[in-house]
Amino acid sequence: AAAAMDADASRQVRVRFVTKLPPPLRAPPTAIAVPAELSRMGLSEIVNSLLLSAEPDHQAQPFDFIVDGELVRMPLHQFLLAKGISAERVLELEYIKAVAPRKQEPPLPHDDWVSAVDGSNPSFILTGCYDGLARIWKDAAECTQVLEGHSGAITSASFINKGVETDGSLHVVTGSKDRSLRLFKFDTSVTIGSSKRIGAYKILPGHTSSIQSIAVDPSRNMICSASWDTTIKLWAVEGSEEDSDTVSVKKRRMNSDASGPEESQLEGSASSTLLGHTQCVSSVAWPEQRTIYSASWDHSVRQWDAQTGRETWNMFCGKALNCLDCGGEGSSLIAAGGSDPVLRVWDPRKPGTTAPIFQFSSHSSWISACKWHPSSWFHLISSSFDGKVMLWDLRTAWPLASVDSHKDKVLCADWWKGDSVISGGADSKLCISSGVEIA
């Protein structure tokens, strides 16, 4: 068999390069013979030389190659053998821009572990830290606001108004080990060179143990929180102030200025509690108005009807889970990771099966976070206690890139602006890898 493989490697394969990329990046569609031992690097060189001969100003760049919906990640002769494709036919190779960060931006230093990050706003990054503070970073460069008041580590933080809706003001929710959520609202005007300290306008107590994860519903009117106390609670963003039973107005002195004015603070109570998990609920996602997904240390992923509070589906996967996210085609796939090095993807539309449809196993320790790309069906990232952030494409089992800019466990990760990967770690840094081109 080894001799046969060697003979295969010395052969040639006829290929045709096709692409959906715009014209300056389109190679001529004629079939050419290439050595069968070429893998993506060699194929990339050929495409670049074809493009260069048509356009002398062409800047060489790395490409990836897709055959029958799968990325070529081994020498062509091995790929054809593994897929049972005849080497006699002309092989159509679709090339796309290789997805990998082109640049590491300067990291953003924090005073303790960076445990939460939200990159859904193109102008501001939100981070949560074990020092009990959340921070707003304008253009990933300068800390413009510090959100204070929690008495324990922040475990989760989310923008309530996303992206373009911010119109000069930001609305944020944070969750903490102090068992409460806090809501903050502030304008984005900044004084260059100093960060403004901001207190919450509303506190949401009610959990009996640490909050682990929060998610905002698509309409931005509701929040759900997942806790170590095994419950998920739903909260209205606005409105509970009018209901006098649920509010106690507290006076508190501003931490930063004890002699300053007193500020009144509202308290809200949960509109409902979802019961069913038997251990810590580590992660929640709210992809559609009526549907919440949760992951837990009890080894289950559960689906809930947000309106009735009923559990509508569950799946046990044999591992304690730390993170989950919904994405892929129609936002209907679930990625989750936890107490082993494997990132798994399930399709809950396939009833009666607990088998993942994809498994990615290049990490060497537990997985702490996973996030689908906001506009691509194929791409997602994972972070791990092994100190790495990996970029994945559903069309291959190998990582597209492995980012190892952290010196310790990575605790959280997200996409930012569609072309950057941001991650927080136990090295007290937020790292930013930019220039990820996803067509």
Salt bridges, closest charged atoms under 4 A:
ASP8 OD1 - ARG11 NH1 2.85
ASP64 OD1 - ARG40 NE 2.98
ASP64 OD1 - ARG73 NH1 2.47
ASP68 OD2 - ARG89 NH2 4.00
GLU70 OE1 - LYS83 NZ 3.06
GLU92 OE1 - ARG16 NH1 3.89
GLU94 OE2 - LYS20 NZ 3.23
GLU105 OE1 - LYS103 NZ 3.53
ASP111 OD2 - ARG135 NH2 3.52
ASP118 OD2 - LYS162 NZ 3.46
ASP131 OD2 - ARG135 NH2 2.67
ASP139 OD2 - LYS138 NZ 3.71
GLU148 OE1 - ARG197 NE 2.65
ASP178 OD2 - HIS150 ND1 2.93
ASP229 OD2 - HIS207 ND1 2.98
GLU238 OE2 - HIS171 NE2 3.95
GLU238 OE2 - LYS185 NZ 3.22
GLU241 OE1 - LYS202 NZ 3.04
GLU262 OE2 - ARG253 NH2 3.74
GLU263 OE1 - ARG252 NH2 3.42
GLU267 OE2 - LYS250 NZ 3.27
ASP298 OD2 - HIS277 ND1 2.92
ASP298 OD2 - ARG302 NH2 3.39
ASP305 OD2 - ARG290 NH2 2.47
GLU311 OE1 - ARG302 NH1 2.89
ASP340 OD2 - ARG344 NH2 2.84
ASP347 OD1 - ARG349 NE 2.91
ASP386 OD2 - HIS363 ND1 2.93
ASP393 OD2 - HIS379 NE2 3.18
ASP393 OD2 - ARG395 NH2 2.84
ASP427 OD2 - HIS406 ND1 3.07
GLU437 OE1 - LYS97 NZ 2.77
GLU437 OE2 - ARG102 NH2 3.67
